[in-house]
Amino acid sequence: MTELATPARPKRPEFRNINAFKDLPSYRWPLAAIVSGMHRISGLFMFLLLPFIIWLFDTSVSSEYSYARFSAAFGVGLGWLPGWFIKLVALGLIWAYLHHIIAGLRHLWMDVAHAVSKESGRRSAVVTLVLSLGLTAVLGAKLFGLY
C-alpha cells in the first residue's frame, strides 16, 4: 500500500504584544495616519481645555465690564500668566478646532465617497494639513496683531 501524502498546512502568523515606547517610534507612519492621530489629539486638547473655553465665552458675553477684563487678559495677562501665553493657548485652541473640523470632514468624505486608497488618503491628508495650518496662521496673525 502506498501512503497518502497529506498537504502541508500553511504556518499560522505569529502575533506578539508590542511595546509602545520601543516599537511604535520605529514605525514609518504614512501622512494619513499622522493626520488621523492629530485629529484625535486635537479632540483631546479641546476636551481638556473646555473649562478655559467656557470661561472665554462667559467672560466675553456677560457684560461690558467683563468684556473689558477679557480683552485685558489677552493684552496684559491674567494673574501670573502673561498675555502672550494666553494668546498662545488660544492659538492652540484655534488650531485644534480648525484641524478637528477639517479632519472630521475628511473622514466623512472618505466614508461617503468610499475613497479609501493610499493615494486618496495621502492627498486628503495634505489638503487637511495645508488648510488647517494655513487658516491657523492667518487667524494667529490677527490674534497677535500683525494686521
C-alpha positions in Angstrom: 0.0 0.0 0.0 1.1 3.5 -0.7 1.0 6.1 1.9 -1.1 9.2 1.0 0.7 12.5 1.3 -1.1 15.0 3.4 -0.9 18.6 2.2 1.2 20.8 4.4 -0.7 23.4 6.3 0.4 26.9 6.0 2.2 28.2 9.0 -0.1 30.4 11.1 1.1 34.0 11.6 2.9 34.7 14.8 1.4 37.5 16.9 3.2 39.3 19.7 2.5 42.1 22.0 4.1 45.4 21.1 5.9 47.8 23.4 4.6 51.2 22.7 7.8 53.0 23.8 10.1 50.7 21.9 8.2 49.6 18.8 6.0 52.5 17.8 8.7 55.1 17.2 10.4 52.7 14.7 7.3 52.5 12.5 7.1 54.6 9.4 3.8 56.4 9.7 2.1 57.4 6.5 0.9 61.0 6.4 -2.7 59.9 6.5 -2.0 58.1 9.8 -0.3 61.2 11.2 -3.3 63.4 10.3 -5.7 60.9 11.8 -3.6 60.8 15.0 -3.6 64.6 15.1 -7.4 64.5 14.7 -7.6 62.5 18.0 -5.0 64.8 19.7 -6.9 67.9 18.7 -10.1 66.5 20.1 -8.4 65.6 23.4 -6.9 69.1 23.6 -10.3 70.7 23.1 -11.8 68.5 25.7 -9.1 69.2 28.3 -9.3 72.9 27.7 -13.1 73.0 27.8 -13.2 74.9 31.2 -10.9 77.6 29.6 -13.2 77.8 26.5 -16.3 78.2 28.8 -14.5 80.9 30.7 -13.6 82.7 27.5 -17.2 82.6 26.3 -18.8 83.6 29.6 -16.4 86.4 30.1 -16.8 87.8 26.6 -20.6 88.0 26.7 -21.6 88.7 30.4 -21.2 92.5 30.4 -19.2 95.4 29.1 -17.0 95.3 32.2 -16.3 91.6 31.8 -15.6 92.1 28.1 -13.0 94.8 29.0 -11.5 92.4 31.5 -11.5 89.7 28.8 -9.7 91.9 26.4 -7.2 93.0 29.1 -6.4 89.3 29.8 -5.1 89.0 26.2 -3.2 92.3 26.4 -1.6 92.4 29.8 -2.2 88.9 31.1 -4.3 87.3 33.8 -2.9 86.9 37.3 0.6 85.5 36.9 0.1 84.4 33.3 1.4 86.9 30.7 -0.9 88.0 27.8 1.3 86.3 25.2 0.8 82.9 26.9 -3.0 83.3 26.9 -2.8 84.2 23.2 -0.6 81.1 22.6 -3.1 78.9 24.3 -5.9 80.5 22.3 -3.9 79.9 19.1 -3.5 76.2 20.1 -7.3 76.1 20.5 -7.8 77.7 17.2 -5.6 75.1 15.6 -7.3 72.3 17.4 -10.7 73.4 16.3 -9.8 74.0 12.7 -7.8 70.8 12.4 -10.5 68.7 14.1 -13.3 70.2 11.9 -11.3 69.8 8.6 -10.1 66.3 9.5 -13.6 65.3 10.6 -14.9 66.5 7.2 -12.1 64.4 5.6 -13.2 61.3 7.4 -16.8 62.0 6.5 -15.9 62.4 2.8 -13.9 59.2 2.8 -16.9 57.4 4.3 -19.4 58.8 1.9 -17.3 58.6 -1.3 -15.7 55.3 -0.3 -12.4 56.9 -1.1 -10.2 54.6 0.8 -7.0 54.2 -1.1 -3.4 55.1 -0.2 -3.3 57.9 -2.8 -6.6 59.5 -1.9 -5.7 59.2 1.8 -2.4 60.9 1.3 -3.9 63.6 -0.9 -6.7 64.4 1.6 -4.2 64.4 4.4 -2.1 67.0 2.6 -5.2 69.1 2.0 -6.2 68.8 5.6 -2.8 69.9 6.9 -2.5 72.8 4.4 -5.9 74.1 5.2 -5.7 73.8 9.0 -2.2 75.2 9.3 -2.9 78.0 6.7 -6.1 79.1 8.4 -4.4 78.9 11.8 -1.5 81.1 10.6 -4.0 83.7 9.2 -6.0 83.8 12.5 -2.9 83.7 14.6 -1.5 86.7 12.7 -4.8 88.5 13.6 -4.7 87.3 17.2 -1.1 88.7 17.7 -2.0 92.0 16.0 0.1 91.6 12.7 -2.8 93.0 10.7 
